[in-house]
Amino acid sequence: MKVKIRKGDTVVVISGSLEDKEKRGEVINVLPDEHRVVVQGVNLRTKHQRQVQTQGRTINPGRIKFEAPVDISNVMLVCPHCNQPTRVRVQRDEEGARRVCKKCQAVID
Ligand SMILES: [Zn+2]
């Protein structure tokens, strides 16, 4: 299946952990080979950083929050026009392929 979600899109979580369900966020990274996306504020993990010395610099200990990738099948694109989670169809014309919202027929790109 071709990935129809791009960086900068808004998506909603449709399945996965309960705390993230129905959360919306902006796609900050797409990992097409893994069929995963990184969504701002979704699937937050905490990394415990120990104090380390590298090349004369000291990195302070602490907890770093970061977004872990989620499977693309767990999110759905939110159409910027009708503001609803939607599927898209791809329309090809002389300018190339464009995504079209199946609900309101608006061109998303
Ligand atoms: Zn729409």
Boltz pocket constraint, residues with backbone or C-beta under 6 A from the ligand:
constraints:
  - pocket:
      binder: B
      contacts: [[A, 79], [A, 80], [A, 81], [A, 82], [A, 83], [A, 84], [A, 86], [A, 101], [A, 102], [A, 103], [A, 104], [A, 105], [A, 106]]
      max_distance: 6.0
